[in-house]
Amino acid sequence: MKISSKRFPHAFFRQSSTIVAKDILGAYVHRVLDGKELIGKIVETEAYCVGDEACHAYRGKTPRNAVMFGEGGFSYIYFTYGMHHCFNIAANEEGVAEAVLVRAIEPVKGVETMRSLRPKGILDRELTNGPGKLCQALSLTRNENAIDLIESDMLFLTQAAKPIPANHIGVSTRIGIHVAQEHPWRFFIKENDYVSRGKPSVPSKPVAARRRK
């Protein structure tokens, strides 16, 4: 698999989270851990938007969600249910609090290290097919919160070698939320083994990404 070394420009992340969530499918997450590079291809995302009750910023700015109110392109990592971390990417302009949850990645490099960070005996397709799983496999915690994903050499993204064709992208409502369940803002690469097996809120249907005016 050819891995692109081309990073995204800052302007890319200053778009709506629905655009970023769809357009980073096929891009690569690079994590440098103890001198070893771990790489995974993004295969599933969810967008969280302004006015969205499921968005962490819906009720305003707090110390926990502060990075969402800054410039797009920074990591937003939070701990949830007292169990696992979730890796998000802040999106949109400064002051417009949106984010993209990276729900699943396909391991590309450093798989042995990823295995060592996950429970023993699980299948490879279970290494990173969920937000908590991928954070464990990449050793991502709150210590990696607010990292510049364009400039950092410890945690960053590179563009897909080739764009994912539109007919290979699936769309559904989001997974594991109890409010704003109607929004079809989950995007994934169809027939990829590493997409999570969670059930969306309603049957999938096509949706147009929201473009900035």
DAVEN-V41300 format. One record per residue. RES is the residue in three letters. PSI is psi in radians with two decimals (* if undefined). OMEGA is omega in whole degrees, 0 to 359 (none if undefined). BURIAL is 1 if it has 9 or more other C-alpha atoms within 8 Angstrom, else 0. Layout:
res/psi/omega/burial
RES/PSI/OMEGA/BURIAL
RES/PSI/OMEGA/BURIAL
This chain:
res/psi/omega/burial
MET/2.21/179/0
LYS/2.21/181/0
ILE/2.15/180/0
SER/2.56/175/1
SER/0.07/184/0
LYS/2.10/180/0
ARG/2.78/177/0
PHE/2.57/172/1
PRO/2.75/180/0
HIS/-0.63/184/1
ALA/-0.50/181/0
PHE/-0.73/184/0
PHE/-0.04/178/1
ARG/0.23/177/1
GLN/2.99/176/1
SER/2.55/179/1
SER/-0.50/179/1
THR/-0.55/177/1
ILE/-0.85/181/1
VAL/-0.77/182/1
ALA/-0.69/181/1
LYS/-0.70/187/1
ASP/-0.20/176/0
ILE/-0.02/173/1
LEU/2.28/183/1
GLY/-0.21/176/1
ALA/2.98/185/1
TYR/2.36/170/1
VAL/2.20/178/1
HIS/2.21/178/1
ARG/2.09/177/1
VAL/2.07/186/1
LEU/2.02/180/1
ASP/0.72/178/0
GLY/-0.06/179/0
LYS/2.44/179/0
GLU/2.17/176/1
LEU/2.29/183/1
ILE/2.39/175/1
GLY/2.51/177/1
LYS/2.28/181/1
ILE/2.15/183/1
VAL/-0.13/181/1
GLU/2.34/181/1
THR/2.90/171/1
GLU/2.50/178/1
ALA/2.47/175/1
TYR/2.19/196/1
CYS/2.95/173/1
VAL/2.38/181/1
GLY/0.10/183/0
ASP/2.03/183/1
GLU/-0.40/179/0
ALA/-0.12/181/1
CYS/2.41/181/1
HIS/-0.41/183/0
ALA/0.08/186/1
TYR/-0.67/183/1
ARG/0.19/176/0
GLY/3.13/186/0
LYS/2.38/176/0
THR/2.93/176/0
PRO/-0.58/182/0
ARG/-0.76/187/0
ASN/0.18/187/1
ALA/-0.64/183/1
VAL/-0.45/179/1
MET/-0.45/182/1
PHE/-0.10/179/1
GLY/-2.88/180/1
GLU/2.49/177/1
GLY/2.68/177/1
GLY/0.10/178/1
PHE/2.63/179/1
SER/2.44/172/1
TYR/1.85/183/1
ILE/2.23/180/1
TYR/2.79/179/1
PHE/2.30/186/1
THR/2.62/178/0
TYR/0.33/181/0
GLY/0.36/188/0
MET/-0.80/188/0
HIS/2.86/178/1
HIS/2.74/176/1
CYS/2.36/183/1
PHE/2.07/179/1
ASN/2.84/175/1
ILE/2.11/177/1
ALA/2.44/182/1
ALA/2.91/177/1
ASN/-3.10/183/1
GLU/2.79/175/1
GLU/2.32/181/1
GLY/-0.24/177/0
VAL/1.75/191/1
ALA/1.73/176/1
GLU/2.86/179/1
ALA/2.78/176/1
VAL/2.14/174/1
LEU/2.18/173/1
VAL/1.90/187/1
ARG/-0.52/182/1
ALA/2.58/175/1
ILE/2.72/173/1
GLU/2.05/180/1
PRO/2.34/182/1
VAL/-0.70/182/1
LYS/2.53/181/0
GLY/0.49/185/1
VAL/-0.65/180/1
GLU/-0.72/178/0
THR/-0.71/177/1
MET/-0.73/178/1
ARG/-0.69/182/1
SER/-0.38/181/1
LEU/-0.15/180/1
ARG/2.85/180/1
PRO/2.57/181/0
LYS/2.57/172/0
GLY/-0.05/180/0
ILE/2.70/179/0
LEU/2.67/181/0
ASP/-0.62/181/0
ARG/-0.19/178/0
GLU/-0.01/183/1
LEU/-0.74/191/1
THR/0.38/185/1
ASN/0.90/177/1
GLY/2.70/185/1
PRO/-0.71/178/1
GLY/-0.65/180/1
LYS/-0.80/183/1
LEU/-0.59/177/1
CYS/-0.66/177/1
GLN/-0.74/182/1
ALA/-0.47/179/1
LEU/0.05/182/1
SER/0.94/178/0
LEU/2.18/179/1
THR/-3.01/177/1
ARG/-0.32/176/1
ASN/-0.39/180/0
GLU/0.26/176/1
ASN/2.56/175/1
ALA/0.55/175/1
ILE/2.41/177/1
ASP/1.90/186/1
LEU/-0.03/176/1
ILE/-0.67/188/1
GLU/-0.42/186/0
SER/2.63/172/1
ASP/0.03/180/0
MET/-0.52/179/0
LEU/2.02/183/1
PHE/2.96/180/1
LEU/2.56/170/1
THR/2.73/185/1
GLN/2.76/176/1
ALA/2.53/177/1
ALA/-0.67/175/1
LYS/2.48/178/0
PRO/2.54/176/0
ILE/2.18/179/1
PRO/2.52/184/0
ALA/-0.63/182/0
ASN/-0.03/175/0
HIS/0.01/181/0
ILE/2.18/176/1
GLY/2.69/181/1
VAL/2.39/175/1
SER/3.12/170/1
THR/2.94/186/1
ARG/2.91/188/1
ILE/2.43/170/1
GLY/0.44/176/0
ILE/2.79/185/0
HIS/-0.10/176/0
VAL/2.81/180/0
ALA/0.73/184/1
GLN/-0.23/186/1
GLU/-0.26/186/0
HIS/2.17/179/0
PRO/1.25/186/1
TRP/0.48/172/1
ARG/2.29/183/1
PHE/2.46/182/1
PHE/2.76/176/1
ILE/2.09/183/1
LYS/2.47/174/0
GLU/0.36/174/0
ASN/2.27/185/0
ASP/-0.31/186/0
TYR/0.02/173/1
VAL/2.44/183/1
SER/2.76/184/1
ARG/0.26/177/0
GLY/2.72/181/0
LYS/2.22/176/0
PRO/2.90/186/1
SER/-0.67/179/1
VAL/2.89/178/0
PRO/2.51/183/0
SER/2.62/178/1
LYS/2.70/181/0
PRO/2.62/179/0
VAL/2.51/175/0
ALA/2.30/178/0
ALA/2.52/181/0
ARG/2.19/180/0
ARG/2.52/176/0
ARG/2.48/176/0
LYS/*/none/0
